[in-house]
Amino acid sequence: MTGIKFVVDEKGDKSAVMIDLKRYGKLWEDFYDTLKAKSRKKEPKETFASVRARITKAKS
């Protein structure tokens, strides 16, 4: 596959991958964003109204 190379160990087993970010940067960014969103799924949520009130209060 063009732009993707696998790093192999002494046994010939794949141990890492090198991705050409000039070619696949947007795809990698989408993948990374999805992972970050999933990792934050269990974080406490804050309502839009509470954020808005906090910002409005900070401006005054």
C-alpha distance matrix in Angstrom:
0.0 3.8 6.4 5.8 7.7 10.0 13.6 15.7 19.5 22.0 21.7 17.9 17.5 14.8 16.9 14.9 11.7 11.4 10.2 10.9 13.9 14.7 11.7 11.7 15.3 17.1 14.9 15.5 19.1 19.6 18.4 20.6 23.5 23.4 23.6 26.5 28.3 28.2 29.5 32.4 33.4 36.4 37.7 41.1 41.2 43.5 44.9 44.6 48.4 48.6 46.0 47.8 51.1 49.9 48.5 51.7 53.9 52.1 52.6 56.4
3.8 0.0 3.8 5.6 8.0 11.3 14.5 17.2 20.9 23.5 23.7 20.0 19.9 17.0 18.5 16.0 12.5 11.0 9.3 8.7 11.8 11.9 9.1 10.2 13.7 15.8 14.5 15.1 18.4 19.5 18.8 20.7 23.5 24.0 24.4 26.9 28.8 29.2 30.4 33.0 34.3 37.4 38.3 41.7 41.7 43.6 45.0 44.4 48.2 48.4 45.6 47.2 50.6 49.3 47.7 50.8 53.0 51.0 51.4 55.2
6.4 3.8 0.0 3.8 6.7 10.3 13.1 16.3 19.9 22.8 23.4 20.0 19.5 16.3 17.1 14.1 10.4 8.1 6.0 4.9 8.3 8.8 6.7 7.8 10.7 13.4 12.5 12.4 15.7 17.3 16.6 18.1 20.9 21.9 22.1 24.2 26.4 27.1 27.9 30.5 32.1 35.1 35.8 39.1 39.2 41.1 42.6 42.0 45.8 45.8 42.9 44.6 47.9 46.4 44.8 47.9 50.1 47.9 48.3 52.1
5.8 5.6 3.8 0.0 3.8 6.8 10.0 13.1 16.7 19.7 20.2 16.8 16.0 12.6 13.5 10.6 7.0 5.7 4.7 6.3 9.5 11.3 9.5 9.0 11.8 14.4 12.7 12.0 15.6 17.0 15.5 16.9 20.2 20.7 20.4 22.8 25.2 25.3 26.0 28.9 30.4 33.2 34.2 37.7 38.0 40.2 42.0 41.7 45.4 45.3 42.5 44.5 47.7 46.2 44.8 48.1 50.0 48.0 48.7 52.4
7.7 8.0 6.7 3.8 0.0 3.8 6.6 9.6 13.2 16.1 16.8 13.4 13.1 10.0 11.0 8.6 5.7 5.1 6.6 8.6 12.0 14.0 12.8 12.5 14.8 17.8 16.1 14.8 18.3 19.9 18.1 19.0 22.5 23.0 22.1 24.6 27.2 27.1 27.4 30.5 32.1 34.7 35.6 39.3 39.9 42.2 44.2 44.2 47.9 47.5 44.8 46.9 50.0 48.2 47.0 50.4 52.2 50.0 50.9 54.6
10.0 11.3 10.3 6.8 3.8 0.0 3.8 6.3 10.0 13.1 13.4 10.2 9.4 6.2 7.4 5.9 4.4 6.2 8.8 11.6 14.6 17.1 16.0 15.1 17.1 19.9 17.8 16.0 19.6 21.0 18.5 19.3 23.0 23.1 21.7 24.3 27.1 26.5 26.5 29.8 31.4 33.6 34.8 38.6 39.5 42.1 44.3 44.5 48.2 47.7 45.1 47.5 50.4 48.6 47.7 51.2 52.7 50.6 51.7 55.4
13.6 14.5 13.1 10.0 6.6 3.8 0.0 3.8 6.9 10.2 11.3 8.8 8.3 5.7 5.7 5.0 5.7 7.3 10.9 13.6 16.3 19.0 18.6 17.7 19.2 22.2 20.4 18.2 21.5 23.2 20.6 20.8 24.6 24.9 23.1 25.3 28.4 27.7 27.3 30.6 32.5 34.4 35.4 39.2 40.5 43.0 45.5 45.8 49.4 48.6 46.0 48.6 51.3 49.3 48.4 52.0 53.3 51.1 52.4 56.0
15.7 17.2 16.3 13.1 9.6 6.3 3.8 0.0 3.8 6.8 7.5 5.1 5.2 4.3 5.3 7.0 8.8 11.1 14.4 17.3 20.0 22.7 22.1 21.1 22.8 25.6 23.6 21.4 24.7 26.2 23.3 23.6 27.4 27.3 25.3 27.7 30.7 29.6 29.1 32.6 34.3 36.0 37.2 41.0 42.5 45.3 47.8 48.4 52.0 51.1 48.7 51.4 54.0 51.9 51.3 54.9 56.1 53.9 55.4 59.0
19.5 20.9 19.9 16.7 13.2 10.0 6.9 3.8 0.0 3.8 5.4 5.3 5.6 6.6 6.3 9.0 11.8 14.0 17.6 20.5 23.0 25.8 25.4 24.4 25.8 28.7 26.6 24.2 27.3 28.9 25.8 25.7 29.5 29.5 27.0 29.3 32.4 31.2 30.2 33.8 35.5 36.9 38.1 41.9 43.7 46.5 49.2 50.0 53.5 52.4 50.1 52.9 55.4 53.2 52.7 56.4 57.3 55.1 56.7 60.3
22.0 23.5 22.8 19.7 16.1 13.1 10.2 6.8 3.8 0.0 3.8 5.5 7.5 9.7 10.0 12.8 15.4 17.4 21.0 23.6 26.4 29.0 28.6 27.8 29.3 32.3 30.3 27.9 31.0 32.6 29.6 29.5 33.3 33.2 30.8 33.0 36.1 34.8 33.8 37.4 39.1 40.3 41.6 45.4 47.3 50.1 52.9 53.8 57.2 56.0 53.8 56.6 59.1 56.8 56.3 60.1 61.0 58.7 60.3 63.9
21.7 23.7 23.4 20.2 16.8 13.4 11.3 7.5 5.4 3.8 0.0 3.8 5.5 8.9 10.2 13.5 16.0 18.6 21.9 24.8 27.5 30.3 29.4 28.4 30.1 32.8 30.4 28.3 31.6 32.7 29.5 29.8 33.5 33.0 30.6 33.2 36.0 34.4 33.7 37.4 38.8 39.9 41.5 45.4 47.2 50.2 52.9 53.9 57.4 56.3 54.2 57.1 59.6 57.5 57.2 60.9 61.8 59.7 61.5 65.0
17.9 20.0 20.0 16.8 13.4 10.2 8.8 5.1 5.3 5.5 3.8 0.0 3.8 6.5 8.8 11.5 13.3 15.8 18.9 21.7 24.7 27.2 26.1 25.2 27.2 29.8 27.5 25.6 29.0 30.1 27.1 27.7 31.4 30.9 28.9 31.6 34.3 32.9 32.5 36.2 37.5 39.0 40.6 44.4 46.0 49.0 51.5 52.3 55.9 55.0 52.8 55.5 58.2 56.2 55.7 59.3 60.5 58.5 60.0 63.6
17.5 19.9 19.5 16.0 13.1 9.4 8.3 5.2 5.6 7.5 5.5 3.8 0.0 3.8 6.2 9.3 11.6 14.7 17.7 20.9 23.4 26.3 25.2 23.8 25.6 27.9 25.3 23.3 26.7 27.6 24.3 24.9 28.5 27.8 25.6 28.4 31.1 29.4 29.0 32.8 34.0 35.4 37.1 40.9 42.6 45.6 48.1 49.1 52.6 51.7 49.6 52.5 55.1 53.1 52.8 56.4 57.6 55.6 57.3 60.8
14.8 17.0 16.3 12.6 10.0 6.2 5.7 4.3 6.6 9.7 8.9 6.5 3.8 0.0 3.8 6.0 7.9 11.2 14.0 17.3 19.7 22.7 21.6 20.0 21.8 24.2 21.6 19.5 22.9 23.9 20.7 21.3 25.0 24.5 22.4 25.2 27.9 26.5 26.2 29.9 31.2 32.9 34.5 38.3 39.7 42.6 45.1 45.8 49.4 48.6 46.4 49.2 51.8 50.0 49.5 53.1 54.3 52.4 53.9 57.5
16.9 18.5 17.1 13.5 11.0 7.4 5.7 5.3 6.3 10.0 10.2 8.8 6.2 3.8 0.0 3.8 7.2 10.4 13.6 17.1 19.0 22.3 21.7 20.0 21.1 23.6 21.3 18.7 21.7 23.0 19.8 19.7 23.5 23.2 20.8 23.2 26.2 24.9 24.1 27.7 29.4 30.9 32.2 36.0 37.6 40.5 43.1 44.0 47.5 46.4 44.2 47.1 49.6 47.5 47.1 50.7 51.8 49.8 51.4 54.9
14.9 16.0 14.1 10.6 8.6 5.9 5.0 7.0 9.0 12.8 13.5 11.5 9.3 6.0 3.8 0.0 3.8 6.9 10.0 13.5 15.2 18.6 18.2 16.4 17.4 20.0 18.0 15.3 18.3 19.9 16.9 16.7 20.5 20.7 18.5 20.7 23.8 23.0 22.4 25.8 27.7 29.5 30.5 34.3 35.7 38.3 40.9 41.4 45.0 44.1 41.7 44.4 47.0 44.9 44.3 47.9 49.2 47.0 48.5 52.1
11.7 12.5 10.4 7.0 5.7 4.4 5.7 8.8 11.8 15.4 16.0 13.3 11.6 7.9 7.2 3.8 0.0 3.8 6.4 10.0 12.0 15.2 14.5 12.9 14.2 16.9 14.9 12.5 15.9 17.5 14.9 15.2 19.0 19.3 17.7 20.1 23.0 22.6 22.4 25.7 27.5 29.7 30.7 34.4 35.4 37.9 40.1 40.4 44.1 43.4 40.8 43.3 46.1 44.3 43.4 46.9 48.4 46.3 47.5 51.1
11.4 11.0 8.1 5.7 5.1 6.2 7.3 11.1 14.0 17.4 18.6 15.8 14.7 11.2 10.4 6.9 3.8 0.0 3.8 6.7 9.0 12.0 11.8 10.9 12.0 15.2 14.0 11.7 14.8 17.0 15.2 15.2 18.9 19.8 18.7 20.6 23.6 23.8 23.7 26.6 28.6 31.0 31.7 35.2 36.0 38.2 40.4 40.3 43.9 43.3 40.5 42.8 45.7 43.8 42.6 46.1 47.6 45.4 46.3 50.0
10.2 9.3 6.0 4.7 6.6 8.8 10.9 14.4 17.6 21.0 21.9 18.9 17.7 14.0 13.6 10.0 6.4 3.8 0.0 3.8 5.8 8.8 8.3 7.1 8.5 11.7 10.6 8.7 12.0 14.1 12.9 13.4 16.7 17.8 17.4 19.3 22.0 22.5 22.9 25.5 27.4 30.2 30.7 34.2 34.6 36.6 38.5 38.2 41.8 41.5 38.6 40.6 43.8 42.0 40.6 44.0 45.8 43.6 44.4 48.1
10.9 8.7 4.9 6.3 8.6 11.6 13.6 17.3 20.5 23.6 24.8 21.7 20.9 17.3 17.1 13.5 10.0 6.7 3.8 0.0 3.8 5.5 5.5 6.0 7.4 10.9 10.9 9.8 12.5 14.9 14.6 15.1 18.0 19.6 19.6 21.2 23.7 24.8 25.2 27.5 29.5 32.5 32.7 36.0 36.1 37.8 39.5 38.8 42.5 42.3 39.2 40.9 44.2 42.5 40.8 44.0 46.0 43.7 44.1 47.9
13.9 11.8 8.3 9.5 12.0 14.6 16.3 20.0 23.0 26.4 27.5 24.7 23.4 19.7 19.0 15.2 12.0 9.0 5.8 3.8 0.0 3.8 5.2 4.9 4.1 7.9 8.9 7.6 9.4 12.3 12.6 12.7 15.1 17.3 17.6 18.6 21.1 22.6 23.1 25.0 27.2 30.2 30.1 33.2 33.2 34.6 36.3 35.4 39.0 38.9 35.7 37.3 40.6 38.9 37.1 40.3 42.3 40.0 40.4 44.2
14.7 11.9 8.8 11.3 14.0 17.1 19.0 22.7 25.8 29.0 30.3 27.2 26.3 22.7 22.3 18.6 15.2 12.0 8.8 5.5 3.8 0.0 3.8 5.9 5.6 8.6 10.4 10.3 11.5 14.2 15.3 15.7 17.6 19.8 20.6 21.5 23.7 25.5 26.2 27.8 29.9 33.1 32.9 35.8 35.4 36.6 38.0 36.8 40.4 40.4 37.1 38.4 41.8 40.2 38.1 41.1 43.4 41.0 41.0 44.9
11.7 9.1 6.7 9.5 12.8 16.0 18.6 22.1 25.4 28.6 29.4 26.1 25.2 21.6 21.7 18.2 14.5 11.8 8.3 5.5 5.2 3.8 0.0 3.8 5.9 8.1 8.9 9.8 11.8 13.6 14.4 15.7 17.7 19.3 20.4 21.8 23.7 25.1 26.3 28.1 29.8 33.1 33.4 36.3 35.9 37.3 38.5 37.4 41.1 41.4 38.2 39.6 43.0 41.7 39.7 42.7 45.0 43.0 43.0 46.8
11.7 10.2 7.8 9.0 12.5 15.1 17.7 21.1 24.4 27.8 28.4 25.2 23.8 20.0 20.0 16.4 12.9 10.9 7.1 6.0 4.9 5.9 3.8 0.0 3.8 5.7 5.4 6.1 8.6 10.1 10.7 12.2 14.3 15.6 16.7 18.4 20.1 21.4 22.7 24.6 26.2 29.5 29.9 33.0 32.6 34.2 35.5 34.6 38.3 38.6 35.6 37.1 40.5 39.3 37.5 40.6 42.9 41.0 41.2 45.0
15.3 13.7 10.7 11.8 14.8 17.1 19.2 22.8 25.8 29.3 30.1 27.2 25.6 21.8 21.1 17.4 14.2 12.0 8.5 7.4 4.1 5.6 5.9 3.8 0.0 3.8 5.5 5.1 6.1 8.7 9.9 10.4 12.1 14.2 15.3 16.3 18.2 20.0 21.0 22.5 24.4 27.7 27.7 30.6 30.2 31.5 32.9 31.9 35.6 35.7 32.6 34.1 37.4 36.0 34.2 37.3 39.5 37.4 37.7 41.5
17.1 15.8 13.4 14.4 17.8 19.9 22.2 25.6 28.7 32.3 32.8 29.8 27.9 24.2 23.6 20.0 16.9 15.2 11.7 10.9 7.9 8.6 8.1 5.7 3.8 0.0 3.8 5.4 5.0 6.2 8.6 9.8 10.5 12.4 14.4 15.3 16.5 18.5 20.0 21.2 22.7 26.2 26.3 29.0 28.2 29.4 30.4 29.3 33.0 33.4 30.4 31.7 35.2 34.1 32.3 35.2 37.6 35.9 36.0 39.8
14.9 14.5 12.5 12.7 16.1 17.8 20.4 23.6 26.6 30.3 30.4 27.5 25.3 21.6 21.3 18.0 14.9 14.0 10.6 10.9 8.9 10.4 8.9 5.4 5.5 3.8 0.0 3.8 5.4 5.2 6.3 8.7 9.9 10.8 12.6 14.4 15.5 16.9 18.7 20.4 21.5 25.0 25.6 28.5 27.9 29.6 30.7 30.0 33.8 34.2 31.4 33.0 36.4 35.4 33.9 36.9 39.3 37.7 38.1 41.9
15.5 15.1 12.4 12.0 14.8 16.0 18.2 21.4 24.2 27.9 28.3 25.6 23.3 19.5 18.7 15.3 12.5 11.7 8.7 9.8 7.6 10.3 9.8 6.1 5.1 5.4 3.8 0.0 3.8 5.4 5.0 6.1 8.5 9.9 10.6 12.3 14.2 15.5 16.5 18.5 20.2 23.4 23.8 27.0 26.8 28.7 30.2 29.8 33.5 33.5 30.7 32.6 35.8 34.5 33.1 36.4 38.4 36.6 37.3 41.1
19.1 18.4 15.7 15.6 18.3 19.6 21.5 24.7 27.3 31.0 31.6 29.0 26.7 22.9 21.7 18.3 15.9 14.8 12.0 12.5 9.4 11.5 11.8 8.6 6.1 5.0 5.4 3.8 0.0 3.8 5.4 5.1 6.0 8.6 9.9 10.5 12.2 14.3 15.3 16.6 18.5 21.8 21.7 24.6 24.2 25.7 27.1 26.5 30.2 30.1 27.2 29.0 32.3 30.9 29.5 32.7 34.8 33.0 33.6 37.3
19.6 19.5 17.3 17.0 19.9 21.0 23.2 26.2 28.9 32.6 32.7 30.1 27.6 23.9 23.0 19.9 17.5 17.0 14.1 14.9 12.3 14.2 13.6 10.1 8.7 6.2 5.2 5.4 3.8 0.0 3.8 5.5 5.1 6.2 8.8 10.0 10.6 12.4 14.4 15.6 16.7 20.3 20.7 23.5 22.7 24.4 25.6 25.0 28.8 29.1 26.5 28.2 31.6 30.6 29.3 32.4 34.7 33.3 33.9 37.6
18.4 18.8 16.6 15.5 18.1 18.5 20.6 23.3 25.8 29.6 29.5 27.1 24.3 20.7 19.8 16.9 14.9 15.2 12.9 14.6 12.6 15.3 14.4 10.7 9.9 8.6 6.3 5.0 5.4 3.8 0.0 3.8 5.5 5.2 6.4 8.8 10.1 10.8 12.6 14.6 15.7 19.1 19.9 23.1 22.9 25.1 26.7 26.6 30.4 30.4 28.0 30.1 33.3 32.1 31.2 34.5 36.5 35.0 36.0 39.6
20.6 20.7 18.1 16.9 19.0 19.3 20.8 23.6 25.7 29.5 29.8 27.7 24.9 21.3 19.7 16.7 15.2 15.2 13.4 15.1 12.7 15.7 15.7 12.2 10.4 9.8 8.7 6.1 5.1 5.5 3.8 0.0 3.8 5.4 5.1 6.2 8.6 10.0 10.6 12.6 14.5 17.5 17.9 21.1 21.2 23.3 25.3 25.3 29.0 28.6 26.0 28.3 31.3 29.8 29.0 32.4 34.1 32.5 33.7 37.3
23.5 23.5 20.9 20.2 22.5 23.0 24.6 27.4 29.5 33.3 33.5 31.4 28.5 25.0 23.5 20.5 19.0 18.9 16.7 18.0 15.1 17.6 17.7 14.3 12.1 10.5 9.9 8.5 6.0 5.1 5.5 3.8 0.0 3.8 5.5 5.1 6.1 8.6 9.9 10.8 12.5 15.8 15.9 18.7 18.4 20.2 21.8 21.7 25.4 25.2 22.6 24.8 27.9 26.7 25.8 29.1 31.0 29.5 30.6 34.2
23.4 24.0 21.9 20.7 23.0 23.1 24.9 27.3 29.5 33.2 33.0 30.9 27.8 24.5 23.2 20.7 19.3 19.8 17.8 19.6 17.3 19.8 19.3 15.6 14.2 12.4 10.8 9.9 8.6 6.2 5.2 5.4 3.8 0.0 3.8 5.5 5.2 6.2 8.6 10.1 10.7 14.3 15.2 18.2 17.9 20.2 21.8 22.0 25.8 25.7 23.6 26.0 29.0 28.0 27.5 30.7 32.6 31.5 32.8 36.2
23.6 24.4 22.1 20.4 22.1 21.7 23.1 25.3 27.0 30.8 30.6 28.9 25.6 22.4 20.8 18.5 17.7 18.7 17.4 19.6 17.6 20.6 20.4 16.7 15.3 14.4 12.6 10.6 9.9 8.8 6.4 5.1 5.5 3.8 0.0 3.8 5.5 5.2 6.2 8.8 10.1 13.0 14.1 17.5 18.0 20.7 22.8 23.5 27.1 26.6 24.6 27.3 30.0 28.7 28.4 31.8 33.4 32.1 33.7 37.1
26.5 26.9 24.2 22.8 24.6 24.3 25.3 27.7 29.3 33.0 33.2 31.6 28.4 25.2 23.2 20.7 20.1 20.6 19.3 21.2 18.6 21.5 21.8 18.4 16.3 15.3 14.4 12.3 10.5 10.0 8.8 6.2 5.1 5.5 3.8 0.0 3.8 5.5 5.1 6.4 8.8 11.6 11.6 14.9 15.4 17.8 20.1 20.8 24.3 23.5 21.3 24.1 26.8 25.2 24.9 28.4 29.8 28.4 30.1 33.5
28.3 28.8 26.4 25.2 27.2 27.1 28.4 30.7 32.4 36.1 36.0 34.3 31.1 27.9 26.2 23.8 23.0 23.6 22.0 23.7 21.1 23.7 23.7 20.1 18.2 16.5 15.5 14.2 12.2 10.6 10.1 8.6 6.1 5.2 5.5 3.8 0.0 3.8 5.5 5.2 6.4 9.8 10.2 13.1 12.9 15.4 17.3 18.0 21.7 21.2 19.3 22.0 24.8 23.7 23.6 26.8 28.4 27.5 29.1 32.4
28.2 29.2 27.1 25.3 27.1 26.5 27.7 29.6 31.2 34.8 34.4 32.9 29.4 26.5 24.9 23.0 22.6 23.8 22.5 24.8 22.6 25.5 25.1 21.4 20.0 18.5 16.9 15.5 14.3 12.4 10.8 10.0 8.6 6.2 5.2 5.5 3.8 0.0 3.8 5.4 5.2 8.4 10.1 13.3 13.8 16.9 19.0 20.3 23.7 23.2 21.8 24.7 27.2 26.1 26.5 29.7 31.1 30.3 32.2 35.3
29.5 30.4 27.9 26.0 27.4 26.5 27.3 29.1 30.2 33.8 33.7 32.5 29.0 26.2 24.1 22.4 22.4 23.7 22.9 25.2 23.1 26.2 26.3 22.7 21.0 20.0 18.7 16.5 15.3 14.4 12.6 10.6 9.9 8.6 6.2 5.1 5.5 3.8 0.0 3.8 5.6 7.4 8.5 12.2 13.5 16.7 19.4 20.9 24.2 23.1 21.6 24.8 27.0 25.5 26.0 29.4 30.4 29.4 31.6 34.6
32.4 33.0 30.5 28.9 30.5 29.8 30.6 32.6 33.8 37.4 37.4 36.2 32.8 29.9 27.7 25.8 25.7 26.6 25.5 27.5 25.0 27.8 28.1 24.6 22.5 21.2 20.4 18.5 16.6 15.6 14.6 12.6 10.8 10.1 8.8 6.4 5.2 5.4 3.8 0.0 3.8 5.6 5.3 8.8 9.9 12.9 15.7 17.3 20.5 19.3 17.8 21.1 23.2 21.7 22.4 25.8 26.7 25.9 28.1 31.1
33.4 34.3 32.1 30.4 32.1 31.4 32.5 34.3 35.5 39.1 38.8 37.5 34.0 31.2 29.4 27.7 27.5 28.6 27.4 29.5 27.2 29.9 29.8 26.2 24.4 22.7 21.5 20.2 18.5 16.7 15.7 14.5 12.5 10.7 10.1 8.8 6.4 5.2 5.6 3.8 0.0 3.8 5.7 8.5 9.1 12.5 14.9 16.8 20.0 19.2 18.3 21.5 23.6 22.6 23.6 26.7 27.7 27.4 29.6 32.4
36.4 37.4 35.1 33.2 34.7 33.6 34.4 36.0 36.9 40.3 39.9 39.0 35.4 32.9 30.9 29.5 29.7 31.0 30.2 32.5 30.2 33.1 33.1 29.5 27.7 26.2 25.0 23.4 21.8 20.3 19.1 17.5 15.8 14.3 13.0 11.6 9.8 8.4 7.4 5.6 3.8 0.0 3.8 6.5 8.5 12.2 15.0 17.6 20.3 18.9 18.6 22.1 23.6 22.5 24.0 27.0 27.6 27.4 30.0 32.5
37.7 38.3 35.8 34.2 35.6 34.8 35.4 37.2 38.1 41.6 41.5 40.6 37.1 34.5 32.2 30.5 30.7 31.7 30.7 32.7 30.1 32.9 33.4 29.9 27.7 26.3 25.6 23.8 21.7 20.7 19.9 17.9 15.9 15.2 14.1 11.6 10.2 10.1 8.5 5.3 5.7 3.8 0.0 3.8 6.4 9.6 13.0 15.5 18.0 16.2 15.6 19.2 20.6 19.1 20.6 23.8 24.2 23.8 26.6 29.0
41.1 41.7 39.1 37.7 39.3 38.6 39.2 41.0 41.9 45.4 45.4 44.4 40.9 38.3 36.0 34.3 34.4 35.2 34.2 36.0 33.2 35.8 36.3 33.0 30.6 29.0 28.5 27.0 24.6 23.5 23.1 21.1 18.7 18.2 17.5 14.9 13.1 13.3 12.2 8.8 8.5 6.5 3.8 0.0 3.8 6.8 10.1 13.1 15.1 13.1 13.2 16.8 17.7 16.5 18.5 21.5 21.6 21.7 24.6 26.7
41.2 41.7 39.2 38.0 39.9 39.5 40.5 42.5 43.7 47.3 47.2 46.0 42.6 39.7 37.6 35.7 35.4 36.0 34.6 36.1 33.2 35.4 35.9 32.6 30.2 28.2 27.9 26.8 24.2 22.7 22.9 21.2 18.4 17.9 18.0 15.4 12.9 13.8 13.5 9.9 9.1 8.5 6.4 3.8 0.0 3.8 6.7 9.6 11.9 10.5 10.6 14.0 15.3 14.7 16.5 19.1 19.8 20.2 22.7 24.9
43.5 43.6 41.1 40.2 42.2 42.1 43.0 45.3 46.5 50.1 50.2 49.0 45.6 42.6 40.5 38.3 37.9 38.2 36.6 37.8 34.6 36.6 37.3 34.2 31.5 29.4 29.6 28.7 25.7 24.4 25.1 23.3 20.2 20.2 20.7 17.8 15.4 16.9 16.7 12.9 12.5 12.2 9.6 6.8 3.8 0.0 3.8 6.6 8.4 6.7 7.0 10.3 11.5 11.1 13.0 15.5 16.2 16.8 19.3 21.3
44.9 45.0 42.6 42.0 44.2 44.3 45.5 47.8 49.2 52.9 52.9 51.5 48.1 45.1 43.1 40.9 40.1 40.4 38.5 39.5 36.3 38.0 38.5 35.5 32.9 30.4 30.7 30.2 27.1 25.6 26.7 25.3 21.8 21.8 22.8 20.1 17.3 19.0 19.4 15.7 14.9 15.0 13.0 10.1 6.7 3.8 0.0 3.8 5.3 5.4 6.5 8.7 10.0 10.9 12.6 14.3 15.6 16.9 18.8 20.6
44.6 44.4 42.0 41.7 44.2 44.5 45.8 48.4 50.0 53.8 53.9 52.3 49.1 45.8 44.0 41.4 40.4 40.3 38.2 38.8 35.4 36.8 37.4 34.6 31.9 29.3 30.0 29.8 26.5 25.0 26.6 25.3 21.7 22.0 23.5 20.8 18.0 20.3 20.9 17.3 16.8 17.6 15.5 13.1 9.6 6.6 3.8 0.0 3.8 5.5 5.2 6.0 8.6 9.9 10.6 12.1 14.1 15.4 16.6 18.6
48.4 48.2 45.8 45.4 47.9 48.2 49.4 52.0 53.5 57.2 57.4 55.9 52.6 49.4 47.5 45.0 44.1 43.9 41.8 42.5 39.0 40.4 41.1 38.3 35.6 33.0 33.8 33.5 30.2 28.8 30.4 29.0 25.4 25.8 27.1 24.3 21.7 23.7 24.2 20.5 20.0 20.3 18.0 15.1 11.9 8.4 5.3 3.8 0.0 3.8 5.5 5.1 6.1 8.6 9.9 10.4 12.1 14.2 15.5 16.8
48.6 48.4 45.8 45.3 47.5 47.7 48.6 51.1 52.4 56.0 56.3 55.0 51.7 48.6 46.4 44.1 43.4 43.3 41.5 42.3 38.9 40.4 41.4 38.6 35.7 33.4 34.2 33.5 30.1 29.1 30.4 28.6 25.2 25.7 26.6 23.5 21.2 23.2 23.1 19.3 19.2 18.9 16.2 13.1 10.5 6.7 5.4 5.5 3.8 0.0 3.8 5.4 5.1 6.2 8.6 9.8 10.5 12.3 14.4 15.7
46.0 45.6 42.9 42.5 44.8 45.1 46.0 48.7 50.1 53.8 54.2 52.8 49.6 46.4 44.2 41.7 40.8 40.5 38.6 39.2 35.7 37.1 38.2 35.6 32.6 30.4 31.4 30.7 27.2 26.5 28.0 26.0 22.6 23.6 24.6 21.3 19.3 21.8 21.6 17.8 18.3 18.6 15.6 13.2 10.6 7.0 6.5 5.2 5.5 3.8 0.0 3.8 5.5 5.1 6.2 8.5 9.9 10.6 12.5 14.6
47.8 47.2 44.6 44.5 46.9 47.5 48.6 51.4 52.9 56.6 57.1 55.5 52.5 49.2 47.1 44.4 43.3 42.8 40.6 40.9 37.3 38.4 39.6 37.1 34.1 31.7 33.0 32.6 29.0 28.2 30.1 28.3 24.8 26.0 27.3 24.1 22.0 24.7 24.8 21.1 21.5 22.1 19.2 16.8 14.0 10.3 8.7 6.0 5.1 5.4 3.8 0.0 3.8 5.5 5.2 6.0 8.5 9.9 10.7 12.6
51.1 50.6 47.9 47.7 50.0 50.4 51.3 54.0 55.4 59.1 59.6 58.2 55.1 51.8 49.6 47.0 46.1 45.7 43.8 44.2 40.6 41.8 43.0 40.5 37.4 35.2 36.4 35.8 32.3 31.6 33.3 31.3 27.9 29.0 30.0 26.8 24.8 27.2 27.0 23.2 23.6 23.6 20.6 17.7 15.3 11.5 10.0 8.6 6.1 5.1 5.5 3.8 0.0 3.8 5.5 5.1 6.0 8.5 10.0 10.9
49.9 49.3 46.4 46.2 48.2 48.6 49.3 51.9 53.2 56.8 57.5 56.2 53.1 50.0 47.5 44.9 44.3 43.8 42.0 42.5 38.9 40.2 41.7 39.3 36.0 34.1 35.4 34.5 30.9 30.6 32.1 29.8 26.7 28.0 28.7 25.2 23.7 26.1 25.5 21.7 22.6 22.5 19.1 16.5 14.7 11.1 10.9 9.9 8.6 6.2 5.1 5.5 3.8 0.0 3.8 5.5 5.1 6.2 8.8 10.3
48.5 47.7 44.8 44.8 47.0 47.7 48.4 51.3 52.7 56.3 57.2 55.7 52.8 49.5 47.1 44.3 43.4 42.6 40.6 40.8 37.1 38.1 39.7 37.5 34.2 32.3 33.9 33.1 29.5 29.3 31.2 29.0 25.8 27.5 28.4 24.9 23.6 26.5 26.0 22.4 23.6 24.0 20.6 18.5 16.5 13.0 12.6 10.6 9.9 8.6 6.2 5.2 5.5 3.8 0.0 3.8 5.4 5.1 6.3 9.0
51.7 50.8 47.9 48.1 50.4 51.2 52.0 54.9 56.4 60.1 60.9 59.3 56.4 53.1 50.7 47.9 46.9 46.1 44.0 44.0 40.3 41.1 42.7 40.6 37.3 35.2 36.9 36.4 32.7 32.4 34.5 32.4 29.1 30.7 31.8 28.4 26.8 29.7 29.4 25.8 26.7 27.0 23.8 21.5 19.1 15.5 14.3 12.1 10.4 9.8 8.5 6.0 5.1 5.5 3.8 0.0 3.8 5.5 5.3 6.7
53.9 53.0 50.1 50.0 52.2 52.7 53.3 56.1 57.3 61.0 61.8 60.5 57.6 54.3 51.8 49.2 48.4 47.6 45.8 46.0 42.3 43.4 45.0 42.9 39.5 37.6 39.3 38.4 34.8 34.7 36.5 34.1 31.0 32.6 33.4 29.8 28.4 31.1 30.4 26.7 27.7 27.6 24.2 21.6 19.8 16.2 15.6 14.1 12.1 10.5 9.9 8.5 6.0 5.1 5.4 3.8 0.0 3.8 5.5 5.5
52.1 51.0 47.9 48.0 50.0 50.6 51.1 53.9 55.1 58.7 59.7 58.5 55.6 52.4 49.8 47.0 46.3 45.4 43.6 43.7 40.0 41.0 43.0 41.0 37.4 35.9 37.7 36.6 33.0 33.3 35.0 32.5 29.5 31.5 32.1 28.4 27.5 30.3 29.4 25.9 27.4 27.4 23.8 21.7 20.2 16.8 16.9 15.4 14.2 12.3 10.6 9.9 8.5 6.2 5.1 5.5 3.8 0.0 3.8 5.6
52.6 51.4 48.3 48.7 50.9 51.7 52.4 55.4 56.7 60.3 61.5 60.0 57.3 53.9 51.4 48.5 47.5 46.3 44.4 44.1 40.4 41.0 43.0 41.2 37.7 36.0 38.1 37.3 33.6 33.9 36.0 33.7 30.6 32.8 33.7 30.1 29.1 32.2 31.6 28.1 29.6 30.0 26.6 24.6 22.7 19.3 18.8 16.6 15.5 14.4 12.5 10.7 10.0 8.8 6.3 5.3 5.5 3.8 0.0 3.8
56.4 55.2 52.1 52.4 54.6 55.4 56.0 59.0 60.3 63.9 65.0 63.6 60.8 57.5 54.9 52.1 51.1 50.0 48.1 47.9 44.2 44.9 46.8 45.0 41.5 39.8 41.9 41.1 37.3 37.6 39.6 37.3 34.2 36.2 37.1 33.5 32.4 35.3 34.6 31.1 32.4 32.5 29.0 26.7 24.9 21.3 20.6 18.6 16.8 15.7 14.6 12.6 10.9 10.3 9.0 6.7 5.5 5.6 3.8 0.0
